[in-house]
Amino acid sequence: MKPKILSSKIVHKNPWYQIRHDKLEWQNETPGEYFVIKGIVSCLIIAEKNGKF
């Protein structure tokens, strides 16, 4: 089930990536927010060991 997007705004943009902030509402009327990063093809790996990054 997809949420209804109430608003969408680009909050940061540079030549390498942009960050978009979406405010939304789920079908049960619960509000939500998403921050979406759009950029060049890349990969980010965060390693954890014994609860530490």
N, C-alpha and C positions, 0 to 999 in steps of 0.2 A: 504494500500500500504506500503510495507516494504522498508526500505532504504537499499542501498548497503553498506556493512561494508568495509571500506578501510583499517583499521588497528585496532588491538586489543592488548592491553598490560596490564599486571598485574602491577599496580603501588604500591601496598602494600599487604603484605600477613603475617599472623600470625596464630597460631593454632585455632583461633576462627572465623576469617573471612578473606576475601580478597576483594580488590577493583580493578576493571578492568576499563580501559579507552578505549572507542571505538570511533574512528573517522569514520564518515559515510557520505553518499551522498544520498539525496532524489531523487526521479524520476525526479523532475524538476531541478536537478543539484545543489540544495541548500545544502551547507555543514552543518553538525551537529556534536554534541558530546554527548556521554552518559557516565556517571560514574555508574557502576553497583556494588552493594555490595552483595556478596554471602557469606552466613555463616550458622550457626546453626539456626534452627527454632526459631524465636523470633518475638516480636511485639514491635513497637515503637509508642507511642501516644504522640502527641504534643498538649497541651491544649492552647486555646486562650480565653482571656476574655478582652473585651473592647480594642481590638487591641494590647494587651500585651501577651507575651508567658509566 
